[in-house]
């Protein structure tokens, strides 16, 4: 049986480029310009730790591959936890029950207002949030803004649900 290694995962500049979908020179430029934390080998080659790469990608809005997240804990979030936030108790219950059925290995949490949602996000650090915009207390847009501005909550994936449908709302949420 192979022995499990405690060595950190390290990528070359070329591997970084392939993961990020850019050419090798772009990855080297990121490193040289101080955007991407790296170190040099005795031979002068750049190497990047997995957690530094994941933090770089996350900070720039790039989708971090699951395999990279498996090797790192840059976000401090529980990728097997879902928070359902909706003040419509019936809809909230249906969504939570359905998610529990299709993802039995996940922890499903429920919240019915913005204040409770904030405390559950801080307490559980869910990897996924299903969020209604129109909530009592603190509205969904305020929660989104707080998630974006504060690193304490990690970078969970958020699915917004709302009865409001306008281009203005869509573009505001995408921002």
C-alpha positions in Angstrom: 0.0 0.0 0.0 1.5 3.4 -1.0 2.4 5.8 1.7 0.4 9.0 1.7 2.6 12.0 1.1 2.4 15.2 3.1 4.4 17.1 0.5 2.6 20.2 -0.8 1.3 20.2 -4.4 3.5 22.4 -6.6 2.9 23.5 -10.2 5.3 24.7 -12.9 4.6 27.9 -14.8 3.5 25.7 -17.8 1.1 23.7 -15.6 -0.3 27.0 -14.1 -0.8 28.3 -17.7 -2.7 25.1 -18.7 -4.9 25.2 -15.6 -5.7 28.9 -16.2 -6.2 28.5 -19.9 -3.4 30.9 -20.9 -0.1 30.7 -22.6 3.1 29.9 -20.6 4.4 33.5 -21.0 1.3 34.9 -19.4 1.8 32.8 -16.3 5.4 33.8 -16.1 4.4 37.5 -16.4 1.9 37.1 -13.6 4.8 35.7 -11.4 7.4 38.3 -12.5 4.9 41.2 -11.9 4.1 39.9 -8.4 0.5 39.0 -9.1 1.0 35.3 -8.5 3.1 34.1 -5.6 5.8 31.7 -6.6 9.4 30.6 -5.8 12.3 29.7 -8.0 14.1 26.3 -8.2 17.9 26.3 -8.1 17.7 25.9 -11.9 15.7 29.2 -12.2 12.3 27.6 -13.0 9.2 29.0 -11.3 7.1 26.9 -9.0 3.7 27.7 -7.5 2.0 26.1 -4.5 -1.5 24.9 -5.1 -3.0 27.1 -2.4 -1.3 30.2 -3.9 -2.7 29.3 -7.3 -6.2 28.7 -6.0 -6.1 32.0 -4.1 -4.9 33.8 -7.2 -7.6 32.3 -9.4 -10.3 32.9 -6.8 -9.3 36.5 -6.3 -9.6 37.2 -10.0 -13.0 35.6 -10.4 -11.6 32.5 -12.2 -13.3 29.2 -11.6 -11.0 27.2 -9.4 -10.9 23.5 -10.5 -12.3 21.1 -8.0 -9.1 19.0 -8.1 -7.2 22.1 -7.0 -9.7 22.8 -4.1 -9.3 19.2 -3.0 -5.6 19.8 -2.4 -6.1 23.2 -0.7 -8.2 24.9 1.8 -7.9 28.5 0.7 -11.5 29.4 1.2 -12.1 27.9 4.6 -15.5 26.8 3.4 -17.3 23.5 3.6 -17.7 22.3 0.0 -20.2 19.7 1.3 -22.5 22.2 2.9 -25.5 24.0 1.3 -27.5 26.9 2.8 -31.0 27.5 1.5 -32.1 31.1 2.3 -35.7 32.0 1.5 -38.5 33.4 3.7 -41.1 31.3 1.9 -41.0 28.4 4.3 -42.7 26.0 1.9 -40.3 26.7 -1.0 -37.4 26.6 1.4 -38.5 23.2 2.8 -39.0 21.8 -0.7 -35.6 22.9 -1.9 -33.8 21.7 1.2 -35.6 18.3 1.1 -34.8 17.9 -2.6 -31.1 18.8 -2.2 -30.9 16.4 0.8 -32.3 13.6 -1.4 -29.9 14.1 -4.4 -26.9 15.0 -2.2 -27.2 12.8 0.9 -23.5 13.4 1.8 -24.1 17.2 2.1 -25.1 19.1 5.1 -28.2 21.1 4.3 -28.9 24.2 6.4 -32.0 26.5 6.2 -32.5 30.1 6.9 -35.6 32.2 6.6 -34.3 35.8 6.9 -31.2 37.8 6.1 -30.0 38.2 9.7 -30.2 34.4 10.3 -28.6 33.8 6.9 -25.6 35.9 7.9 -25.0 34.1 11.2 -25.4 30.7 9.5 -22.9 31.7 6.8 -20.4 32.8 9.4 -21.0 29.6 11.5 -21.2 26.9 8.8 -19.2 28.5 5.9 -21.3 26.7 3.3 -19.7 26.0 -0.1 -23.0 26.7 -1.8 -25.8 29.1 -1.0 -29.3 29.3 -2.6 -30.4 32.8 -1.9 -33.6 34.7 -2.3 -33.2 38.4 -2.9 -36.4 39.6 -1.2 -35.8 38.7 2.5 -36.9 40.3 5.8 -34.2 41.9 7.7 -31.1 42.1 5.5 -32.0 41.6 1.8 -30.2 39.1 -0.5 -28.3 41.9 -2.4 -26.7 43.0 0.9 -25.7 39.5 1.7 -24.1 39.1 -1.7 -22.2 42.4 -1.3 -21.0 41.2 2.1 -19.8 37.9 0.7 -17.9 39.7 -2.0 -16.3 42.3 0.3 -15.4 40.0 3.2 -12.9 37.2 3.0 -14.1 35.7 6.3 -16.9 33.9 4.6 -14.8 32.3 1.9 -16.0 32.3 -1.7 -19.1 30.1 -1.8 -21.0 29.5 -5.0 -24.3 31.4 -4.9 -27.5 30.7 -6.8 -29.9 33.6 -6.6 -33.6 32.9 -6.8 -36.1 35.8 -7.1 -39.5 36.7 -8.4 -38.1 39.9 -9.8 -37.1 39.8 -13.4 -35.3 42.7 -15.0 -32.1 43.3 -16.9 -31.1 45.8 -14.3 -31.3 43.3 -11.5 -29.4 40.6 -13.6 -26.6 42.9 -14.4 -26.4 44.2 -10.8 -26.2 40.6 -9.5 -23.6 39.6 -12.0 -21.4 42.5 -10.9 
